[in-house]
């Protein structure tokens, strides 16, 4: 009976992966093991962004980011500046999320009263990029996050 239950649960999961194009010969051929997360744009041949760089400006309290995001299929890049004007003892962190099945990536941290540049380089993931959100969070009497800026 346990095998039957597992099989019933596996069918919707496989259908979900197929719907996102994460399984199947076309996906495997286009993005093989040579694609490495965090690689530079020069190391991924023929990346043609689906969208020209789009600006996003997430904010939280006295911090935030001015970011640009560019992507195609399952490859994404973000760059810009993160800033914190909160004063001593605070930090602002910037998170990038683009697929509900993958945890957000920490892409920048700005310390007290600072501005830092960031560039993630081209990052490759096993699932397609979609519903892109960049969020600013601050550590000031505990961590809390602002509303994400959707792209």
Number of C-alpha atoms within 10 A of each C-alpha: 5 7 7 9 9 10 10 11 10 12 10 11 11 13 12 13 14 13 10 15 18 18 16 10 9 10 18 13 9 9 16 10 8 8 17 15 15 16 15 14 14 10 12 15 8 8 14 12 15 12 10 12 15 12 17 20 19 24 24 19 16 15 27 26 29 15 22 19 23 19 24 17 19 19 25 25 22 22 20 18 19 27 26 24 18 19 13 10 11 20 23 32 24 28 19 22 20 21 17 12 8 11 11 16 13 15 16 22 25 24 22 17 17 16 18 14 15 18 17 19 17 22 19 22 18 18 20 19 19 16 10 17 19 28 24 28 23 26 15 15 8 7 12 13 18 16 13 21 17 15 16
